[in-house]
Amino acid sequence: MTLVECVERMSRRLESAKLSFGHGTTNAFDEAAWLVLWKLGLPPAAPDALDEHAARELTAEEQRAVEALVGERIATRKPAAYLTGEAWLQGVPFYVDERVIVPRSLIAEPLCDGTLESVWLPASISPPRRVLDLCTGNGSLAVLAALQWPDAQVQASDLSADALAVAARNVERHGLAGRIELRQGDGLAACGGSGRRFDLILCNPPYVNSASMATLPPEYRAEPALALAGGADGMDFVRGLLANVADHLEPDGVLVLEIGHEAAHFEAAFPRLPLAWIATSAGDDQVLLLRRADLAELPPR
């Protein structure tokens, strides 16, 4: 059996099992390719990895190992990243386990392709000197920000000590311990007082509304609910954030906030708030940008 034949066979198994995807891949074929390549020690994130190795013949032992991994994916309904211990975001590898959600933030797209800086940041903070990654999880956005802006100091915070342990591993993996500071705390309380201000705050918070949480497929229920559940309308964390974030932004500072499919709930909760939507591969209404001056439109605290 060649590698590509194995991928096709595993794809059919995954498809017939009616799994849910979305943790790095969006369909059965891509997930099969990822699992097969990873199990064989080949680079699954390389653009031409499948084509390059398609004709490779697998040994019987390799076929059994792939079969077992795919079988585990089907039996457990866990995201593939939990089985491999690795996820990639914008071509950068990260360690993951069940203490964190699998990194997939759409903020990574404008961050890494340069449009966040070239299109959205004012000249006075371009490039940003101080960056906060709020709700950092496994630290992926903090790492990507530090790689994108080599002169920036980055703070990454999370309520979960378990998540920060994973983030510390990724910070060390990418040699960024000197520029990324990890802090534990509830939202902006982890910043260390209102005197600590940032040019740019990135935040992929828990925003899934209660009705959606109740219908999540097993792959998503395998992730920490703390990082997903946003209350009845998904805006519990966001309300507290917007009430206080101006105190932590420089005068020209901006907040980039991911809200997924909760645009309607966001606009209902903050009807007077001027904002800009940043286009991503998932659409034009999942990542938004707020300037410090925009927050003056919020009702008084």
C-alpha positions, 0 to 999 in steps of 0.5 A: 500500500502506498502512502496516498492509498493509505490516506484514501483508505483512512479518509473513508474510515473517518468519513464513515464514522461521521466525526466532526472536524475543525481542529486544524483540518476541516474534512476527513481527507485532510485529517487522514493525511495529517494523521498518516504523515505524522505517524510516519514521522513526516512533516504534516504541515509542509505544503507539498508533504502529501504529494512528495511522499505519495508513492512511498510504500508502507510496511505492514508495521507502518500500516498497523500503526496508522490503523491504530491511530485512526482507530483511536481518533474514531473511538475517542472522538478526541481532536487529532491534536490531542492524540499527536500532542501537536498542532500547527497555526500559520505554519508554526508548531505548538505542543498541545494536550487536554489542558488547553483548547486546540489553537485555531484562532483566526486572529493569527491570520492578519497577525502573520500575513502583516495586514494587522500592522499594515492596515489596522494599526496606527503609525504611532504603534506600528510596530507595537512595542508592548503586546498582551495576549489575553486568554492565551491558552497554549500561548500560540498567539503570544508566540506568533506576536513575538515572532512577528515583532522581534522588538516587542515585549509580550505578556500572555495571561490566562485564568488557568494555571494548567493552560499556562504550563502548556504555554510555558512549554511553547514559549521555551520551545520557540526560544522566547522566554526573554520576551514573553512574560506569562501571568495567571489571573482573571482577565485584565486582573492579571495585568498588574494594575491599570498603570500597565498599558499596551499598544495592542491587546489580542484576545480570543476569549470564551465566547460560545453561548449556552445553547451552542455549548449544549450541542457541541460535538464530542470533539469540542466537548473534549476541550476545557469548557473554561476556554469556550463557555461564554454564558447565555449569550456568549458575552460574559467575559467580553462585557467585563473586558470592554468595561475595563480594557481602556485602562490598559491601552495606550492612547492609540492602542487597539484591541483585537477580539475574536467572537466567532459566530457570536456577531449578532449577540455582540452587536445586541450587547453593544449596539452603540459601539463603533468597531471595525471587522477584520476579514478572515478565512472564516468570514468578515464578522468573526474578528473585530478591532476596537480603538481606545477612543471607540470605548468612550461610546460604552455606557458609564461603568 
